[in-house]
Amino acid sequence: MSIVLQLPYVMKNEKKGYRWVIVILLLFSTTINYMDRQVISYLKEYFCTPVAQGGFGWTNIAFADITSSFTAFYAGMTILAGWVINRIGTKLGLALSLICWSLFEQMALGGSCFSGCQTT
């Protein structure tokens, strides 16, 4: 009987360390996510610089349209992501969200590279 009572106690101690690892991973993933979204505002000067000077040549209105579209899409996807995570679970949901975020960033990087590399 004493062995059965001690087993949950051992399992609880092992889970404490594991929980802190999860908390730290969530902290880092959230921090990277917020830093990534803030980069857009820092790059405004570069995006709005004329093409002749090495920028993209966007107007302020074009930059505002891009950032507004990003923010609206991000807000809409938050609702969908919450529904999906409730269905599939937190661990798998976080892993899939990080993979999707990385893939979309790579597609965005490729699109901006191709538009910046075109010659007229």
C-alpha positions as CSV (number, residue, x, y, z in Angstrom):
1,M,0.0,0.0,0.0
2,S,2.8,2.4,0.8
3,I,4.3,1.9,-2.7
4,V,1.1,2.9,-4.4
5,L,0.9,6.1,-2.2
6,Q,4.5,7.0,-3.0
7,L,4.2,6.6,-6.8
8,P,2.0,9.7,-7.3
9,Y,4.3,11.8,-5.1
10,V,7.3,10.9,-7.3
11,M,5.3,11.6,-10.5
12,K,4.3,15.0,-9.1
13,N,7.9,16.0,-8.4
14,E,8.9,15.0,-12.0
15,K,6.1,17.0,-13.5
16,K,7.2,20.2,-11.7
17,G,10.5,20.5,-13.7
18,Y,8.7,19.6,-16.9
19,R,6.1,22.3,-16.3
20,W,8.8,24.9,-16.0
21,V,10.3,23.8,-19.2
22,I,6.9,24.3,-20.9
23,V,6.6,27.7,-19.3
24,I,10.0,28.8,-20.5
25,L,9.3,27.5,-24.1
26,L,6.0,29.4,-24.1
27,L,7.8,32.5,-22.9
28,F,10.4,32.3,-25.7
29,S,7.9,31.6,-28.4
30,T,5.6,34.5,-27.3
31,T,8.6,36.8,-27.1
32,I,9.8,35.9,-30.5
33,N,6.3,36.3,-31.9
34,Y,5.9,39.8,-30.5
35,M,9.4,40.9,-31.6
36,D,8.7,39.6,-35.1
37,R,5.5,41.7,-35.3
38,Q,7.4,44.8,-34.1
39,V,10.0,44.5,-36.9
40,I,7.4,45.8,-39.4
41,S,7.3,49.3,-37.7
42,Y,11.1,49.5,-37.7
43,L,11.4,48.8,-41.4
44,K,9.0,51.6,-42.4
45,E,11.9,53.9,-43.3
46,Y,13.4,51.2,-45.6
47,F,10.1,50.3,-47.3
48,C,9.2,53.9,-48.0
49,T,12.7,54.8,-49.4
50,P,12.7,55.3,-53.2
51,V,13.9,52.4,-55.3
52,A,16.8,54.5,-56.6
53,Q,18.1,54.7,-53.0
54,G,17.8,51.0,-52.4
55,G,14.3,50.9,-50.8
56,F,11.0,49.5,-52.0
57,G,9.5,52.8,-53.0
58,W,6.3,52.4,-51.1
59,T,4.1,55.4,-50.2
60,N,3.0,56.0,-46.7
61,I,-0.5,54.9,-47.7
62,A,0.8,51.6,-49.2
63,F,2.7,50.9,-46.0
64,A,-0.4,51.6,-44.0
65,D,-2.4,49.3,-46.2
66,I,0.1,46.5,-45.7
67,T,0.3,46.9,-42.0
68,S,-3.5,47.2,-41.6
69,S,-4.0,44.1,-43.7
70,F,-1.5,42.2,-41.6
71,T,-3.2,43.3,-38.4
72,A,-6.7,42.4,-39.6
73,F,-5.5,39.0,-40.8
74,Y,-3.7,38.4,-37.5
75,A,-6.8,39.3,-35.5
76,G,-9.0,37.1,-37.6
77,M,-6.7,34.1,-37.5
78,T,-6.5,34.4,-33.7
79,I,-10.2,33.3,-33.5
80,L,-9.6,30.4,-35.9
81,A,-6.4,29.4,-34.1
82,G,-8.2,29.3,-30.8
83,W,-10.9,27.1,-32.2
84,V,-8.3,24.7,-33.7
85,I,-6.2,24.6,-30.5
86,N,-9.4,23.7,-28.5
87,R,-10.0,20.8,-31.0
88,I,-6.5,19.3,-31.3
89,G,-4.9,20.2,-27.9
90,T,-2.4,22.8,-26.7
91,K,0.9,20.9,-27.4
92,L,0.1,20.0,-30.9
93,G,-1.6,23.4,-31.5
94,L,1.4,25.3,-30.4
95,A,3.7,23.2,-32.5
96,L,1.5,23.6,-35.6
97,S,1.2,27.3,-35.1
98,L,4.9,27.8,-34.9
99,I,5.4,25.7,-38.0
100,C,2.7,27.7,-39.9
101,W,4.1,31.0,-38.7
102,S,7.6,30.1,-40.0
103,L,6.2,28.9,-43.3
104,F,4.3,32.0,-43.9
105,E,7.3,34.1,-43.0
106,Q,9.4,32.2,-45.5
107,M,6.7,32.8,-48.2
108,A,6.6,36.5,-47.3
109,L,10.4,36.7,-47.5
110,G,10.4,35.0,-50.9
111,G,7.7,37.4,-52.2
112,S,9.5,40.5,-51.1
113,C,12.8,39.2,-52.4
114,F,11.3,38.5,-55.8
115,S,9.6,41.8,-56.0
116,G,12.8,43.6,-55.0
117,C,14.9,41.6,-57.4
118,Q,12.9,42.3,-60.5
119,T,14.4,44.7,-63.0
120,T,12.5,47.1,-65.2
